[in-house]
Amino acid sequence: MNEGTFRLFKKEPSFVDGIASIVDLSPNQSRYNYDLNEKEADINSLHEDWRVIGNDLWNAMKNYEHKSKQTSIAG
């Protein structure tokens, strides 16, 4: 799971968290992001989606720039 792609949890659940949830009889293990209403949840989710898309585009542009520099040096 990439950072920010799943907004429900405050932190990415680990394998140990999963095992602990099996024996946890109280719901204290899970930490969720709570929004005041559906509109706020939608806004926050859309914001996070576009933030992740922006990061992906930025990384793609940097990767392209790096590869084009390597090609110009080699050629």
Secondary structure in CASP SS format (residue, H / E / C, confidence):
PFRMAT SS
TARGET T0000
AUTHOR 0000-0000-0000
METHOD secondary structure of the structure
MODEL  1
M C 1.00
N C 1.00
E C 1.00
G C 1.00
T C 1.00
F C 1.00
R C 1.00
L C 1.00
F E 1.00
K C 1.00
K C 1.00
E C 1.00
P C 1.00
S C 1.00
F H 1.00
V H 1.00
D H 1.00
G H 1.00
I H 1.00
A H 1.00
S H 1.00
I H 1.00
V H 1.00
D C 1.00
L C 1.00
S C 1.00
P C 1.00
N C 1.00
Q C 1.00
S C 1.00
R C 1.00
Y E 1.00
N C 1.00
Y C 1.00
D C 1.00
L C 1.00
N C 1.00
E H 1.00
K H 1.00
E H 1.00
A H 1.00
D H 1.00
I H 1.00
N H 1.00
S H 1.00
L H 1.00
H H 1.00
E H 1.00
D H 1.00
W H 1.00
R H 1.00
V H 1.00
I H 1.00
G H 1.00
N H 1.00
D H 1.00
L H 1.00
W H 1.00
N H 1.00
A H 1.00
M H 1.00
K H 1.00
N H 1.00
Y H 1.00
E H 1.00
H H 1.00
K H 1.00
S H 1.00
K H 1.00
Q H 1.00
T H 1.00
S H 1.00
I H 1.00
A H 1.00
G C 1.00
END
